[in-house]
Amino acid sequence: GLSYMWIFNNNTLYVQEDSRRFVSQETGNLYIAKVEPSDVGNYTCVVTNSKAEQSVQGPPTPLTLRSDGVMGEYEPKIEVRFPETTYAAKGSSVKLECFALGK
């Protein structure tokens, strides 16, 4: 029962997932596509253990924009971390995460 959320600029409002933002519930990673100036700030991960009913907040991680306009080059790749076998009860939902990276 672990779940991951991110806080932006020490606000109690959590980062909302949308077409540009995604929080992996497998790794806790926050992915932001097409970073915009409004994304600049400090991001803090909050991990919640529902069984222990406890949350832990990590240190803030700053996101800044490069002033030189240089962007890192990434070769196209698909990042998949599926388990060898996934079990599901009939009628239940299964979420598999797959990320396409590149420029």
ABEGO torsion letter per residue (X at the ends): XBBBBBBBGGBABBBBBBAABBBBAAAGBBBBBGBBAAABEBBBBBBBBAAAGBBBBBBBBBBBBBAAGBBBBBBBBBBBBBBABBBBBBGBBBBBBBBBBEX
